[in-house]
């Protein structure tokens, strides 16, 4: 949370100087995002597991990992 607050403060400073600021929002993959109960410091909000991987033909020695995230 502290990092988010600091990021937003830097954005406000950029706006005040007339600099462009990125427009951010939830990932397009979010559907029906709801907070069903309060979130407290120390709560675990995210589970993830590897869903596969693939080599990149365009970059030998590199690959992609596909991850399934559930919050």
PDB file of N, CA, C, O and CB in Angstrom:
ATOM      1  N   UNK A   1       0.827  -1.190   0.000  1.00  0.00           N
ATOM      2  CA  UNK A   1       0.000   0.000   0.000  1.00  0.00           C
ATOM      3  C   UNK A   1       0.866   1.246   0.000  1.00  0.00           C
ATOM      4  O   UNK A   1       0.553   2.224  -0.679  1.00  0.00           O
ATOM      5  CB  UNK A   1      -0.938   0.002   1.202  1.00  0.00           C
ATOM      6  N   UNK A   2       1.958   1.217   0.761  1.00  0.00           N
ATOM      7  CA  UNK A   2       2.852   2.379   0.817  1.00  0.00           C
ATOM      8  C   UNK A   2       3.384   2.715  -0.568  1.00  0.00           C
ATOM      9  O   UNK A   2       3.465   3.888  -0.935  1.00  0.00           O
ATOM     10  CB  UNK A   2       4.021   2.119   1.784  1.00  0.00           C
ATOM     11  N   UNK A   3       3.747   1.698  -1.338  1.00  0.00           N
ATOM     12  CA  UNK A   3       4.262   1.939  -2.686  1.00  0.00           C
ATOM     13  C   UNK A   3       3.201   2.586  -3.577  1.00  0.00           C
ATOM     14  O   UNK A   3       3.514   3.460  -4.385  1.00  0.00           O
ATOM     15  CB  UNK A   3       4.746   0.625  -3.314  1.00  0.00           C
ATOM     16  N   UNK A   4       1.953   2.157  -3.430  1.00  0.00           N
ATOM     17  CA  UNK A   4       0.865   2.741  -4.213  1.00  0.00           C
ATOM     18  C   UNK A   4       0.685   4.214  -3.859  1.00  0.00           C
ATOM     19  O   UNK A   4       0.524   5.046  -4.751  1.00  0.00           O
ATOM     20  CB  UNK A   4      -0.449   1.971  -3.977  1.00  0.00           C
ATOM     21  N   UNK A   5       0.709   4.539  -2.596  1.00  0.00           N
ATOM     22  CA  UNK A   5       0.548   5.938  -2.155  1.00  0.00           C
ATOM     23  C   UNK A   5       1.697   6.795  -2.692  1.00  0.00           C
ATOM     24  O   UNK A   5       1.477   7.902  -3.184  1.00  0.00           O
ATOM     25  CB  UNK A   5       0.493   6.024  -0.597  1.00  0.00           C
ATOM     26  N   UNK A   6       2.926   6.272  -2.592  1.00  0.00           N
ATOM     27  CA  UNK A   6       4.087   7.004  -3.118  1.00  0.00           C
ATOM     28  C   UNK A   6       3.976   7.209  -4.618  1.00  0.00           C
ATOM     29  O   UNK A   6       4.288   8.287  -5.125  1.00  0.00           O
ATOM     30  CB  UNK A   6       5.383   6.261  -2.791  1.00  0.00           C
ATOM     31  N   UNK A   7       3.534   6.183  -5.330  1.00  0.00           N
ATOM     32  CA  UNK A   7       3.370   6.278  -6.789  1.00  0.00           C
ATOM     33  C   UNK A   7       2.356   7.372  -7.135  1.00  0.00           C
ATOM     34  O   UNK A   7       2.599   8.199  -8.014  1.00  0.00           O
ATOM     35  CB  UNK A   7       2.913   4.911  -7.382  1.00  0.00           C
ATOM     36  N   UNK A   8       1.241   7.366  -6.449  1.00  0.00           N
ATOM     37  CA  UNK A   8       0.205   8.378  -6.718  1.00  0.00           C
ATOM     38  C   UNK A   8       0.695   9.785  -6.386  1.00  0.00           C
ATOM     39  O   UNK A   8       0.348  10.741  -7.080  1.00  0.00           O
ATOM     40  CB  UNK A   8      -1.066   8.069  -5.912  1.00  0.00           C
ATOM     41  N   UNK A   9       1.487   9.917  -5.342  1.00  0.00           N
ATOM     42  CA  UNK A   9       2.040  11.234  -4.993  1.00  0.00           C
ATOM     43  C   UNK A   9       2.964  11.726  -6.106  1.00  0.00           C
ATOM     44  O   UNK A   9       2.938  12.905  -6.460  1.00  0.00           O
ATOM     45  CB  UNK A   9       2.808  11.171  -3.642  1.00  0.00           C
ATOM     46  N   UNK A  10       3.785  10.821  -6.661  1.00  0.00           N
ATOM     47  CA  UNK A  10       4.659  11.216  -7.781  1.00  0.00           C
ATOM     48  C   UNK A  10       3.832  11.609  -9.007  1.00  0.00           C
ATOM     49  O   UNK A  10       4.183  12.546  -9.723  1.00  0.00           O
ATOM     50  CB  UNK A  10       5.630  10.064  -8.145  1.00  0.00           C
ATOM     51  N   UNK A  11       2.726  10.885  -9.247  1.00  0.00           N
ATOM     52  CA  UNK A  11       1.843  11.246 -10.359  1.00  0.00           C
ATOM     53  C   UNK A  11       1.275  12.651 -10.175  1.00  0.00           C
ATOM     54  O   UNK A  11       1.217  13.429 -11.127  1.00  0.00           O
ATOM     55  CB  UNK A  11       0.699  10.229 -10.487  1.00  0.00           C
ATOM     56  N   UNK A  12       0.861  12.975  -8.962  1.00  0.00           N
ATOM     57  CA  UNK A  12       0.319  14.310  -8.692  1.00  0.00           C
ATOM     58  C   UNK A  12       1.374  15.388  -8.924  1.00  0.00           C
ATOM     59  O   UNK A  12       1.067  16.464  -9.436  1.00  0.00           O
ATOM     60  CB  UNK A  12      -0.210  14.393  -7.254  1.00  0.00           C
ATOM     61  N   UNK A  13       2.611  15.096  -8.545  1.00  0.00           N
ATOM     62  CA  UNK A  13       3.698  16.053  -8.799  1.00  0.00           C
ATOM     63  C   UNK A  13       3.896  16.246 -10.296  1.00  0.00           C
ATOM     64  O   UNK A  13       4.114  17.368 -10.753  1.00  0.00           O
ATOM     65  CB  UNK A  13       5.014  15.575  -8.145  1.00  0.00           C
ATOM     66  N   UNK A  14       3.824  15.163 -11.064  1.00  0.00           N
ATOM     67  CA  UNK A  14       3.964  15.262 -12.527  1.00  0.00           C
ATOM     68  C   UNK A  14       2.822  16.088 -13.126  1.00  0.00           C
ATOM     69  O   UNK A  14       3.045  16.931 -13.995  1.00  0.00           O
ATOM     70  CB  UNK A  14       3.991  13.850 -13.167  1.00  0.00           C
ATOM     71  N   UNK A  15       1.600  15.835 -12.653  1.00  0.00           N
ATOM     72  CA  UNK A  15       0.449  16.612 -13.151  1.00  0.00           C
ATOM     73  C   UNK A  15       0.642  18.100 -12.865  1.00  0.00           C
ATOM     74  O   UNK A  15       0.360  18.947 -13.713  1.00  0.00           O
ATOM     75  CB  UNK A  15      -0.870  16.114 -12.502  1.00  0.00           C
ATOM     76  N   UNK A  16       1.127  18.407 -11.662  1.00  0.00           N
ATOM     77  CA  UNK A  16       1.335  19.805 -11.269  1.00  0.00           C
ATOM     78  C   UNK A  16       2.362  20.482 -12.171  1.00  0.00           C
ATOM     79  O   UNK A  16       2.265  21.684 -12.420  1.00  0.00           O
ATOM     80  CB  UNK A  16       1.787  19.888  -9.804  1.00  0.00           C
ATOM     81  N   UNK A  17       3.342  19.728 -12.662  1.00  0.00           N
ATOM     82  CA  UNK A  17       4.347  20.281 -13.574  1.00  0.00           C
ATOM     83  C   UNK A  17       3.878  20.268 -15.024  1.00  0.00           C
ATOM     84  O   UNK A  17       4.581  20.761 -15.907  1.00  0.00           O
ATOM     85  CB  UNK A  17       5.646  19.505 -13.451  1.00  0.00           C
ATOM     86  N   UNK A  18       2.680  19.699 -15.282  1.00  0.00           N
ATOM     87  CA  UNK A  18       2.148  19.645 -16.646  1.00  0.00           C
ATOM     88  C   UNK A  18       2.691  18.489 -17.462  1.00  0.00           C
ATOM     89  O   UNK A  18       2.535  18.471 -18.683  1.00  0.00           O
ATOM     90  CB  UNK A  18       2.444  20.923 -17.356  1.00  0.00           C
ATOM     91  N   UNK A  19       3.327  17.521 -16.812  1.00  0.00           N
ATOM     92  CA  UNK A  19       3.867  16.358 -17.514  1.00  0.00           C
ATOM     93  C   UNK A  19       2.768  15.315 -17.714  1.00  0.00           C
ATOM     94  O   UNK A  19       1.827  15.249 -16.922  1.00  0.00           O
ATOM     95  CB  UNK A  19       5.061  15.748 -16.731  1.00  0.00           C
ATOM     96  N   UNK A  20       2.878  14.497 -18.770  1.00  0.00           N
ATOM     97  CA  UNK A  20       1.866  13.454 -18.993  1.00  0.00           C
ATOM     98  C   UNK A  20       1.945  12.374 -17.911  1.00  0.00           C
ATOM     99  O   UNK A  20       3.021  12.072 -17.395  1.00  0.00           O
ATOM    100  CB  UNK A  20       2.046  12.817 -20.389  1.00  0.00           C
ATOM    101  N   UNK A  21       0.797  11.805 -17.582  1.00  0.00           N
ATOM    102  CA  UNK A  21       0.709  10.757 -16.571  1.00  0.00           C
ATOM    103  C   UNK A  21      -0.066   9.585 -17.181  1.00  0.00           C
ATOM    104  O   UNK A  21      -1.092   9.788 -17.829  1.00  0.00           O
ATOM    105  CB  UNK A  21       0.016  11.283 -15.254  1.00  0.00           C
ATOM    106  N   UNK A  22       0.426   8.365 -16.972  1.00  0.00           N
ATOM    107  CA  UNK A  22      -0.223   7.170 -17.525  1.00  0.00           C
ATOM    108  C   UNK A  22      -1.606   6.977 -16.919  1.00  0.00           C
ATOM    109  O   UNK A  22      -1.813   7.230 -15.732  1.00  0.00           O
ATOM    110  CB  UNK A  22       0.640   5.920 -17.278  1.00  0.00           C
ATOM    111  N   UNK A  23      -2.544   6.530 -17.737  1.00  0.00           N
ATOM    112  CA  UNK A  23      -3.879   6.190 -17.269  1.00  0.00           C
ATOM    113  C   UNK A  23      -3.897   4.703 -16.943  1.00  0.00           C
ATOM    114  O   UNK A  23      -3.738   3.870 -17.836  1.00  0.00           O
ATOM    115  CB  UNK A  23      -4.969   6.551 -18.333  1.00  0.00           C
ATOM    116  N   UNK A  24      -4.085   4.369 -15.690  1.00  0.00           N
ATOM    117  CA  UNK A  24      -4.043   2.984 -15.247  1.00  0.00           C
ATOM    118  C   UNK A  24      -5.412   2.514 -14.803  1.00  0.00           C
ATOM    119  O   UNK A  24      -6.266   3.319 -14.432  1.00  0.00           O
ATOM    120  CB  UNK A  24      -3.040   2.815 -14.120  1.00  0.00           C
ATOM    121  N   UNK A  25      -5.613   1.222 -14.841  1.00  0.00           N
ATOM    122  CA  UNK A  25      -6.854   0.621 -14.370  1.00  0.00           C
ATOM    123  C   UNK A  25      -6.651  -0.865 -14.209  1.00  0.00           C
ATOM    124  O   UNK A  25      -5.539  -1.360 -14.394  1.00  0.00           O
ATOM    125  CB  UNK A  25      -8.021   0.910 -15.336  1.00  0.00           C
ATOM    126  N   UNK A  26      -7.695  -1.586 -13.869  1.00  0.00           N
ATOM    127  CA  UNK A  26      -7.534  -3.034 -13.721  1.00  0.00           C
ATOM    128  C   UNK A  26      -7.244  -3.684 -15.057  1.00  0.00           C
ATOM    129  O   UNK A  26      -7.579  -3.142 -16.111  1.00  0.00           O
ATOM    130  CB  UNK A  26      -8.785  -3.656 -13.098  1.00  0.00           C
ATOM    131  N   UNK A  27      -6.628  -4.836 -15.007  1.00  0.00           N
ATOM    132  CA  UNK A  27      -6.335  -5.591 -16.213  1.00  0.00           C
ATOM    133  C   UNK A  27      -7.627  -5.871 -16.977  1.00  0.00           C
ATOM    134  O   UNK A  27      -8.675  -6.057 -16.358  1.00  0.00           O
ATOM    135  CB  UNK A  27      -5.611  -6.907 -15.868  1.00  0.00           C
ATOM    136  N   UNK A  28      -7.576  -5.906 -18.305  1.00  0.00           N
ATOM    137  CA  UNK A  28      -8.780  -6.239 -19.071  1.00  0.00           C
ATOM    138  C   UNK A  28      -9.330  -7.625 -18.749  1.00  0.00           C
ATOM    139  O   UNK A  28     -10.486  -7.919 -19.056  1.00  0.00           O
ATOM    140  CB  UNK A  28      -8.485  -6.150 -20.547  1.00  0.00           C
ATOM    141  N   UNK A  29      -8.518  -8.473 -18.138  1.00  0.00           N
ATOM    142  CA  UNK A  29      -8.969  -9.827 -17.817  1.00  0.00           C
ATOM    143  C   UNK A  29      -9.844  -9.872 -16.567  1.00  0.00           C
ATOM    144  O   UNK A  29     -10.437 -10.912 -16.278  1.00  0.00           O
ATOM    145  CB  UNK A  29      -7.774 -10.736 -17.633  1.00  0.00           C
ATOM    146  N   UNK A  30      -9.941  -8.769 -15.817  1.00  0.00           N
ATOM    147  CA  UNK A  30     -10.788  -8.761 -14.636  1.00  0.00           C
ATOM    148  C   UNK A  30     -12.247  -8.817 -15.050  1.00  0.00           C
ATOM    149  O   UNK A  30     -12.659  -8.155 -16.002  1.00  0.00           O
ATOM    150  CB  UNK A  30     -10.518  -7.518 -13.775  1.00  0.00           C
ATOM    151  N   UNK A  31     -13.015  -9.600 -14.338  1.00  0.00           N
ATOM    152  CA  UNK A  31     -14.460  -9.669 -14.580  1.00  0.00           C
ATOM    153  C   UNK A  31     -15.158  -9.667 -13.229  1.00  0.00           C
ATOM    154  O   UNK A  31     -14.817 -10.454 -12.346  1.00  0.00           O
ATOM    155  CB  UNK A  31     -14.849 -10.946 -15.417  1.00  0.00           C
ATOM    156  N   UNK A  32     -16.115  -8.801 -13.071  1.00  0.00           N
ATOM    157  CA  UNK A  32     -16.920  -8.747 -11.847  1.00  0.00           C
ATOM    158  C   UNK A  32     -16.063  -8.587 -10.590  1.00  0.00           C
ATOM    159  O   UNK A  32     -16.231  -9.328  -9.621  1.00  0.00           O
ATOM    160  CB  UNK A  32     -17.766 -10.003 -11.730  1.00  0.00           C
ATOM    161  N   UNK A  33     -15.156  -7.632 -10.609  1.00  0.00           N
ATOM    162  CA  UNK A  33     -14.282  -7.394  -9.465  1.00  0.00           C
ATOM    163  C   UNK A  33     -15.102  -6.821  -8.312  1.00  0.00           C
ATOM    164  O   UNK A  33     -15.734  -5.774  -8.452  1.00  0.00           O
ATOM    165  CB  UNK A  33     -13.120  -6.434  -9.844  1.00  0.00           C
ATOM    166  N   UNK A  34     -15.088  -7.509  -7.176  1.00  0.00           N
ATOM    167  CA  UNK A  34     -15.818  -7.069  -5.989  1.00  0.00           C
ATOM    168  C   UNK A  34     -14.964  -7.355  -4.768  1.00  0.00           C
ATOM    169  O   UNK A  34     -14.271  -8.371  -4.714  1.00  0.00           O
ATOM    170  CB  UNK A  34     -17.205  -7.776  -5.878  1.00  0.00           C
ATOM    171  N   UNK A  35     -15.009  -6.470  -3.794  1.00  0.00           N
ATOM    172  CA  UNK A  35     -14.376  -6.716  -2.499  1.00  0.00           C
ATOM    173  C   UNK A  35     -15.470  -7.237  -1.593  1.00  0.00           C
ATOM    174  O   UNK A  35     -16.349  -6.476  -1.187  1.00  0.00           O
ATOM    175  CB  UNK A  35     -13.687  -5.412  -1.904  1.00  0.00           C
ATOM    176  N   UNK A  36     -15.436  -8.522  -1.269  1.00  0.00           N
ATOM    177  CA  UNK A  36     -16.518  -9.149  -0.509  1.00  0.00           C
ATOM    178  C   UNK A  36     -16.379  -8.979   0.988  1.00  0.00           C
ATOM    179  O   UNK A  36     -17.360  -9.106   1.721  1.00  0.00           O
ATOM    180  CB  UNK A  36     -16.585 -10.604  -0.830  1.00  0.00           C
ATOM    181  N   UNK A  37     -15.165  -8.690   1.455  1.00  0.00           N
ATOM    182  CA  UNK A  37     -14.955  -8.462   2.882  1.00  0.00           C
ATOM    183  C   UNK A  37     -13.748  -7.553   3.039  1.00  0.00           C
ATOM    184  O   UNK A  37     -12.980  -7.390   2.091  1.00  0.00           O
ATOM    185  CB  UNK A  37     -14.753  -9.808   3.657  1.00  0.00           C
ATOM    186  N   UNK A  38     -13.563  -6.961   4.202  1.00  0.00           N
ATOM    187  CA  UNK A  38     -12.427  -6.060   4.407  1.00  0.00           C
ATOM    188  C   UNK A  38     -11.089  -6.776   4.229  1.00  0.00           C
ATOM    189  O   UNK A  38     -10.982  -7.982   4.450  1.00  0.00           O
ATOM    190  CB  UNK A  38     -12.498  -5.438   5.797  1.00  0.00           C
ATOM    191  N   UNK A  39     -10.085  -6.022   3.832  1.00  0.00           N
ATOM    192  CA  UNK A  39      -8.728  -6.533   3.682  1.00  0.00           C
ATOM    193  C   UNK A  39      -7.868  -5.857   4.743  1.00  0.00           C
ATOM    194  O   UNK A  39      -7.914  -4.638   4.907  1.00  0.00           O
ATOM    195  CB  UNK A  39      -8.166  -6.273   2.232  1.00  0.00           C
ATOM    196  N   UNK A  40      -7.088  -6.651   5.458  1.00  0.00           N
ATOM    197  CA  UNK A  40      -6.264  -6.139   6.544  1.00  0.00           C
ATOM    198  C   UNK A  40      -4.788  -6.400   6.270  1.00  0.00           C
ATOM    199  O   UNK A  40      -4.439  -7.295   5.500  1.00  0.00           O
ATOM    200  CB  UNK A  40      -6.678  -6.772   7.875  1.00  0.00           C
ATOM    201  N   UNK A  41      -3.934  -5.618   6.900  1.00  0.00           N
ATOM    202  CA  UNK A  41      -2.486  -5.814   6.771  1.00  0.00           C
ATOM    203  C   UNK A  41      -2.148  -7.252   7.125  1.00  0.00           C
ATOM    204  O   UNK A  41      -2.613  -7.779   8.136  1.00  0.00           O
ATOM    205  CB  UNK A  41      -1.698  -4.825   7.682  1.00  0.00           C
ATOM    206  N   UNK A  42      -1.336  -7.881   6.287  1.00  0.00           N
ATOM    207  CA  UNK A  42      -0.935  -9.261   6.517  1.00  0.00           C
ATOM    208  C   UNK A  42      -1.814 -10.286   5.828  1.00  0.00           C
ATOM    209  O   UNK A  42      -1.446 -11.458   5.749  1.00  0.00           O
ATOM    210  CB  UNK A  42      -0.923  -9.535   7.967  1.00  0.00           C
ATOM    211  N   UNK A  43      -2.985  -9.863   5.320  1.00  0.00           N
ATOM    212  CA  UNK A  43      -3.850 -10.793   4.592  1.00  0.00           C
ATOM    213  C   UNK A  43      -3.191 -11.223   3.288  1.00  0.00           C
ATOM    214  O   UNK A  43      -2.501 -10.432   2.645  1.00  0.00           O
ATOM    215  CB  UNK A  43      -5.222 -10.153   4.310  1.00  0.00           C
ATOM    216  N   UNK A  44      -3.402 -12.455   2.906  1.00  0.00           N
ATOM    217  CA  UNK A  44      -2.920 -12.962   1.619  1.00  0.00           C
ATOM    218  C   UNK A  44      -4.049 -12.809   0.608  1.00  0.00           C
ATOM    219  O   UNK A  44      -5.144 -13.333   0.814  1.00  0.00           O
ATOM    220  CB  UNK A  44      -2.448 -14.463   1.724  1.00  0.00           C
ATOM    221  N   UNK A  45      -3.789 -12.102  -0.472  1.00  0.00           N
ATOM    222  CA  UNK A  45      -4.843 -11.803  -1.447  1.00  0.00           C
ATOM    223  C   UNK A  45      -4.690 -12.557  -2.762  1.00  0.00           C
ATOM    224  O   UNK A  45      -5.625 -12.601  -3.561  1.00  0.00           O
ATOM    225  CB  UNK A  45      -4.868 -10.331  -1.726  1.00  0.00           C
ATOM    226  N   UNK A  46      -3.533 -13.144  -2.992  1.00  0.00           N
ATOM    227  CA  UNK A  46      -3.269 -13.693  -4.309  1.00  0.00           C
ATOM    228  C   UNK A  46      -2.676 -15.084  -4.214  1.00  0.00           C
ATOM    229  O   UNK A  46      -1.745 -15.330  -3.447  1.00  0.00           O
ATOM    230  CB  UNK A  46      -2.341 -12.783  -5.084  1.00  0.00           C
ATOM    231  N   UNK A  47      -3.230 -15.989  -5.005  1.00  0.00           N
ATOM    232  CA  UNK A  47      -2.641 -17.316  -5.191  1.00  0.00           C
ATOM    233  C   UNK A  47      -2.251 -17.422  -6.647  1.00  0.00           C
ATOM    234  O   UNK A  47      -2.972 -16.940  -7.520  1.00  0.00           O
ATOM    235  CB  UNK A  47      -3.632 -18.469  -4.775  1.00  0.00           C
ATOM    236  N   UNK A  48      -1.135 -18.040  -6.918  1.00  0.00           N
ATOM    237  CA  UNK A  48      -0.776 -18.251  -8.307  1.00  0.00           C
ATOM    238  C   UNK A  48      -0.071 -19.591  -8.461  1.00  0.00           C
ATOM    239  O   UNK A  48       0.568 -20.093  -7.536  1.00  0.00           O
ATOM    240  CB  UNK A  48       0.111 -17.109  -8.819  1.00  0.00           C
ATOM    241  N   UNK A  49      -0.205 -20.149  -9.648  1.00  0.00           N
ATOM    242  CA  UNK A  49       0.482 -21.394  -9.964  1.00  0.00           C
ATOM    243  C   UNK A  49       0.856 -21.383 -11.432  1.00  0.00           C
ATOM    244  O   UNK A  49       0.205 -20.736 -12.253  1.00  0.00           O
ATOM    245  CB  UNK A  49      -0.396 -22.626  -9.624  1.00  0.00           C
ATOM    246  N   UNK A  50       1.893 -22.096 -11.741  1.00  0.00           N
ATOM    247  CA  UNK A  50       2.361 -22.178 -13.117  1.00  0.00           C
ATOM    248  C   UNK A  50       1.344 -22.967 -13.929  1.00  0.00           C
ATOM    249  O   UNK A  50       0.886 -24.027 -13.503  1.00  0.00           O
ATOM    250  CB  UNK A  50       3.769 -22.836 -13.194  1.00  0.00           C
ATOM    251  N   UNK A  51       0.994 -22.449 -15.096  1.00  0.00           N
ATOM    252  CA  UNK A  51       0.035 -23.121 -15.973  1.00  0.00           C
ATOM    253  C   UNK A  51       0.719 -23.644 -17.231  1.00  0.00           C
ATOM    254  O   UNK A  51       0.058 -24.178 -18.121  1.00  0.00           O
ATOM    255  CB  UNK A  51      -1.105 -22.169 -16.350  1.00  0.00           C
ATOM    256  N   UNK A  52       2.031 -23.493 -17.307  1.00  0.00           N
ATOM    257  CA  UNK A  52       2.754 -24.001 -18.463  1.00  0.00           C
ATOM    258  C   UNK A  52       3.889 -23.079 -18.846  1.00  0.00           C
ATOM    259  O   UNK A  52       4.097 -22.028 -18.239  1.00  0.00           O
ATOM    260  CB  UNK A  52       1.816 -24.185 -19.637  1.00  0.00           C
ATOM    261  N   UNK A  53       4.619 -23.496 -19.866  1.00  0.00           N
ATOM    262  CA  UNK A  53       5.702 -22.664 -20.371  1.00  0.00           C
ATOM    263  C   UNK A  53       5.917 -22.963 -21.840  1.00  0.00           C
ATOM    264  O   UNK A  53       5.438 -23.973 -22.357  1.00  0.00           O
ATOM    265  CB  UNK A  53       7.001 -22.894 -19.571  1.00  0.00           C
ATOM    266  N   UNK A  54       6.634 -22.086 -22.504  1.00  0.00           N
ATOM    267  CA  UNK A  54       6.910 -22.251 -23.934  1.00  0.00           C
ATOM    268  C   UNK A  54       8.229 -21.572 -24.261  1.00  0.00           C
ATOM    269  O   UNK A  54       8.526 -20.493 -23.749  1.00  0.00           O
ATOM    270  CB  UNK A  54       5.758 -21.665 -24.806  1.00  0.00           C
ATOM    271  N   UNK A  55       9.007 -22.202 -25.105  1.00  0.00           N
ATOM    272  CA  UNK A  55      10.251 -21.598 -25.585  1.00  0.00           C
ATOM    273  C   UNK A  55       9.915 -20.515 -26.605  1.00  0.00           C
ATOM    274  O   UNK A  55       8.916 -20.613 -27.317  1.00  0.00           O
ATOM    275  CB  UNK A  55      11.194 -22.674 -26.210  1.00  0.00           C
ATOM    276  N   UNK A  56      10.750 -19.489 -26.671  1.00  0.00           N
ATOM    277  CA  UNK A  56      10.554 -18.427 -27.659  1.00  0.00           C
ATOM    278  C   UNK A  56      11.481 -18.677 -28.850  1.00  0.00           C
ATOM    279  O   UNK A  56      12.704 -18.620 -28.715  1.00  0.00           O
ATOM    280  CB  UNK A  56      10.823 -17.020 -27.030  1.00  0.00           C
ATOM    281  N   UNK A  57      10.905 -18.949 -29.991  1.00  0.00           N
ATOM    282  CA  UNK A  57      11.709 -19.180 -31.188  1.00  0.00           C
ATOM    283  C   UNK A  57      12.490 -17.939 -31.593  1.00  0.00           C
ATOM    284  O   UNK A  57      13.580 -18.044 -32.154  1.00  0.00           O
ATOM    285  CB  UNK A  57      10.823 -19.626 -32.336  1.00  0.00           C
ATOM    286  N   UNK A  58      11.938 -16.767 -31.310  1.00  0.00           N
ATOM    287  CA  UNK A  58      12.591 -15.517 -31.701  1.00  0.00           C
ATOM    288  C   UNK A  58      13.780 -15.171 -30.804  1.00  0.00           C
ATOM    289  O   UNK A  58      14.615 -14.347 -31.177  1.00  0.00           O
ATOM    290  CB  UNK A  58      11.587 -14.382 -31.674  1.00  0.00           C
ATOM    291  N   UNK A  59      13.862 -15.794 -29.623  1.00  0.00           N
ATOM    292  CA  UNK A  59      14.957 -15.520 -28.677  1.00  0.00           C
ATOM    293  C   UNK A  59      15.461 -16.838 -28.090  1.00  0.00           C
ATOM    294  O   UNK A  59      14.995 -17.263 -27.033  1.00  0.00           O
ATOM    295  CB  UNK A  59      14.487 -14.556 -27.536  1.00  0.00           C
ATOM    296  N   UNK A  60      16.388 -17.471 -28.753  1.00  0.00           N
ATOM    297  CA  UNK A  60      16.902 -18.740 -28.238  1.00  0.00           C
ATOM    298  C   UNK A  60      17.412 -18.594 -26.800  1.00  0.00           C
ATOM    299  O   UNK A  60      18.080 -17.618 -26.457  1.00  0.00           O
ATOM    300  CB  UNK A  60      18.025 -19.263 -29.145  1.00  0.00           C
ATOM    301  N   UNK A  61      17.085 -19.580 -25.978  1.00  0.00           N
ATOM    302  CA  UNK A  61      17.485 -19.541 -24.577  1.00  0.00           C
ATOM    303  C   UNK A  61      16.483 -18.822 -23.685  1.00  0.00           C
ATOM    304  O   UNK A  61      16.635 -18.833 -22.463  1.00  0.00           O
ATOM    305  CB  UNK A  61      18.819 -18.882 -24.455  1.00  0.00           C
ATOM    306  N   UNK A  62      15.463 -18.196 -24.267  1.00  0.00           N
ATOM    307  CA  UNK A  62      14.438 -17.486 -23.503  1.00  0.00           C
ATOM    308  C   UNK A  62      13.130 -18.265 -23.597  1.00  0.00           C
ATOM    309  O   UNK A  62      12.962 -19.111 -24.475  1.00  0.00           O
ATOM    310  CB  UNK A  62      14.255 -16.022 -24.025  1.00  0.00           C
ATOM    311  N   UNK A  63      12.219 -17.974 -22.696  1.00  0.00           N
ATOM    312  CA  UNK A  63      10.917 -18.613 -22.733  1.00  0.00           C
ATOM    313  C   UNK A  63       9.877 -17.777 -22.022  1.00  0.00           C
ATOM    314  O   UNK A  63      10.184 -16.736 -21.440  1.00  0.00           O
ATOM    315  CB  UNK A  63      10.986 -19.992 -22.117  1.00  0.00           C
ATOM    316  N   UNK A  64       8.650 -18.244 -22.075  1.00  0.00           N
ATOM    317  CA  UNK A  64       7.540 -17.595 -21.381  1.00  0.00           C
ATOM    318  C   UNK A  64       6.968 -18.577 -20.380  1.00  0.00           C
ATOM    319  O   UNK A  64       6.920 -19.781 -20.633  1.00  0.00           O
ATOM    320  CB  UNK A  64       6.444 -17.110 -22.378  1.00  0.00           C
ATOM    321  N   UNK A  65       6.537 -18.062 -19.251  1.00  0.00           N
ATOM    322  CA  UNK A  65       5.847 -18.869 -18.252  1.00  0.00           C
ATOM    323  C   UNK A  65       4.418 -18.348 -18.173  1.00  0.00           C
ATOM    324  O   UNK A  65       4.198 -17.144 -18.041  1.00  0.00           O
ATOM    325  CB  UNK A  65       6.568 -18.809 -16.845  1.00  0.00           C
ATOM    326  N   UNK A  66       3.460 -19.243 -18.254  1.00  0.00           N
ATOM    327  CA  UNK A  66       2.061 -18.880 -18.147  1.00  0.00           C
ATOM    328  C   UNK A  66       1.635 -19.147 -16.704  1.00  0.00           C
ATOM    329  O   UNK A  66       1.868 -20.233 -16.173  1.00  0.00           O
ATOM    330  CB  UNK A  66       1.175 -19.678 -19.174  1.00  0.00           C
ATOM    331  N   UNK A  67       1.010 -18.152 -16.077  1.00  0.00           N
ATOM    332  CA  UNK A  67       0.653 -18.242 -14.670  1.00  0.00           C
ATOM    333  C   UNK A  67      -0.831 -18.012 -14.514  1.00  0.00           C
ATOM    334  O   UNK A  67      -1.405 -17.144 -15.171  1.00  0.00           O
ATOM    335  CB  UNK A  67       1.449 -17.232 -13.830  1.00  0.00           C
ATOM    336  N   UNK A  68      -1.449 -18.785 -13.650  1.00  0.00           N
ATOM    337  CA  UNK A  68      -2.863 -18.617 -13.312  1.00  0.00           C
ATOM    338  C   UNK A  68      -2.912 -17.925 -11.961  1.00  0.00           C
ATOM    339  O   UNK A  68      -2.427 -18.469 -10.969  1.00  0.00           O
ATOM    340  CB  UNK A  68      -3.636 -20.000 -13.285  1.00  0.00           C
ATOM    341  N   UNK A  69      -3.492 -16.735 -11.911  1.00  0.00           N
ATOM    342  CA  UNK A  69      -3.602 -15.962 -10.672  1.00  0.00           C
ATOM    343  C   UNK A  69      -5.053 -15.948 -10.204  1.00  0.00           C
ATOM    344  O   UNK A  69      -5.968 -15.759 -11.006  1.00  0.00           O
ATOM    345  CB  UNK A  69      -3.081 -14.515 -10.873  1.00  0.00           C
ATOM    346  N   UNK A  70      -5.255 -16.143  -8.934  1.00  0.00           N
ATOM    347  CA  UNK A  70      -6.575 -16.043  -8.323  1.00  0.00           C
ATOM    348  C   UNK A  70      -6.438 -15.163  -7.097  1.00  0.00           C
ATOM    349  O   UNK A  70      -5.615 -15.430  -6.221  1.00  0.00           O
ATOM    350  CB  UNK A  70      -7.158 -17.454  -7.954  1.00  0.00           C
ATOM    351  N   UNK A  71      -7.239 -14.122  -7.034  1.00  0.00           N
ATOM    352  CA  UNK A  71      -7.180 -13.212  -5.890  1.00  0.00           C
ATOM    353  C   UNK A  71      -8.376 -13.422  -5.004  1.00  0.00           C
ATOM    354  O   UNK A  71      -8.514 -12.750  -3.982  1.00  0.00           O
ATOM    355  CB  UNK A  71      -7.110 -11.753  -6.347  1.00  0.00           C
TER     356      UNK A  71
END
